[in-house]
Amino acid sequence: MVFAKVLWCGLIIYSFVKLNFMPSTGIFNKKESIKIRGRLINLSQPLVMGILNVTPDSFYDGGRYLDEDSLLARVSQMIGEGVDILDIGACSTRPGAEDIGLDTEMRRLLPALKIIRSFYPELILSVDTFRSQIAQTAIQDFGVDIVNDISAGNSDPDILKVIARSNVPYVLMHMQGTPQNMQQNPVYTNVVTEVVQFLASRIVKLKEAGICDIIVDPGFGFGKNINHNYELLAGLDALKILELPVLVGLSRKSMIWKVLGKSAPEALNGSTALNMVALQKGANILRVHDVAAAVETIKLFKQLYPCVPVGN
């Protein structure tokens, strides 16, 4: 707790000095790219990460893509709509989800990766997992490019060794609790401050472990009630202090459809509205179920702010 407070104060002081006294060109510039397969992927303009769940119980699309034909049709659709990154998950992390074992996650994920890689060898793939064994196999056997870990390395600390050894980008997410209990009365004094403090402290750990390419995710819906989520979105630009790319996952979440009095299948319009807000507040990557809508949102955002890089 003392370390987090000291780190937070240091970040505030550093941010003030940087914004007011440091030149715009120097060693403290915001990181605007990640390295994938030896090439730099520019994040100064927003990208779309498409969600592909090969699970029977995910909150929106569970059970839809469990056979080869439906899987390939969905991947082909997302590519046609302009997806930049495909994020594949085989373990549901919705509130109250069953805590499945390693073997079950492997059995769901690996055939899907094999199919996708055989048809789309150049597609940038991310795997949504908190298990080091899953990450290692996905990277080593299927050339997965990014690891997206909801637990920030807390569920399986060995995953950080895998990332450092493999030299792939890592998505660092904030979550209070676990998927099994995270929505049971989450409490914050100041959700924006606490999320930034947590991410800052974990970034130190990741860099100590030798991880170079880090993307931060504030974790909308993960251990946060509706008010927390909207406070976090309103203060999303506070993450700029971390000077790392920001990924935002708002797509069809209950923070949208509960406010609107609708359901997840009816939450596309609300998702699009909040994605635009996220872009205006510095999001670099939109993680979505609906690729075409997100691509259009980014196109309109770029028209509205034609010469302003994301995060500035």
Buried (B, 14 or more C-beta within 10 A) or exposed (E): EEEBEEBBEEBEEBBEEBEEEEEEEEEEEBBBBBBBEEEEBEBBEBBBBBBBBBBEBBBBBBEBBBEBEEBBEBBEEBBEBBBBBBBBBBBBBBBEBBEBEBEEBBEBBBBBBEBBBEBBEEBBBBBBBBBBBBBBBBBEEBBBBBBBBBBBBBBBEEBBBBBBEBEBBBBBBBBBBBBEEBBEEBEBEEBBBBBBBBBBBBBEBBEEBEBBBBBBBBBBBBBBBBEBBBBBBEBBBBBBBBBBBBBBBBBBBBBBBEEEEBEBEEBBEBBBEBBBBBBBBBBBBBBBBBBBBBBBBBEEBBEEEEEEBBBE
